[in-house]
Amino acid sequence: MKMKLFLAALIAALLGTTQVNAAKVRVVATLTDLADLTRNVGGEFVEVRSLATGIEDTHGVPMKPSFVPLLNRADLVVLVGFDCEHAFLPALLEASKNPKLQPGKPGYVDCSKGISPLEVPKSTDHSEGDVHPFGNPHYMLDPVLAKTAVRNICDALVAVAPEHEADFVKNRDVYLAKLDAKFVEWQAALAPFKGTKFVSYHGHWHYFAQRFGLVYYGTIELKPGVDPTARHIEGLVSSMKADHVPIVVREPQFPEKVPALIAKQTGATLIKLPIMPGGVPDTETYIAEMDYIVHSFVSALQK
Ligand SMILES: [Zn+2]
């Protein structure tokens, strides 16, 4: 008798669990920043996985076999857009055979909707690099543009689970208010350094520099996705010296050797900055990542 009761309780518990899980919207985000925004808006009604862990190249997240069943079962795929994920996402979506997630479907959540890209190439012949064909996709490093991504994610969640609309909208507004308050803080922290020049390996920082009044002086890469030549590095070093560029940013997915050499030759400070949450320790959320970036600039420039 006891056993029967136990089994009945177990079955009830399992059914209960299944029902709760079934009600959750299953989301796959390409990058960790979008996963974090989705968790903030979706709250208890979403189950979010990110393809990237935070340390990868945003243009080349290594494809794992486990991604295919994950996408096959998902209700939404949340992406940066502007072809940022061109090297891995289209192939994964094709392999997933999930009709809900294909481009143009409501489950395909392009967070760039409503954002005007910087650095749109004049031609599409790839002469200006291979990885930014529709302009620079790294708008997430601008917390004001990240708000557009939050709104796009909310709209997509409401479309797929309208029964939770009130919760999604409330969560969205709470998060946007939190982001606004942090933005005021970040702006104040960087305000004394307006006009400061810096370089980085890849062109991640145009939107960030523009938003905070810094000057993105150039990239160590020759063009987006194209390694530097010796001549390019020599030219960059001599102009950085002439213009007193004080900061070299190194993104975690690129080797330290060349950025460190350039910093040494120019007397600039080398800082390693994440380009999405998880890129360096203690940056597990978007806000923590931006905090880390702003504080790293401030402490390097206060030296
Ligand atoms: Zn890029």
Boltz pocket constraint, residues with backbone or C-beta under 6 A from the ligand:
constraints:
  - pocket:
      binder: B
      contacts: [[A, 59], [A, 131], [A, 132], [A, 137], [A, 138], [A, 202], [A, 203], [A, 204], [A, 224]]
      max_distance: 6.0
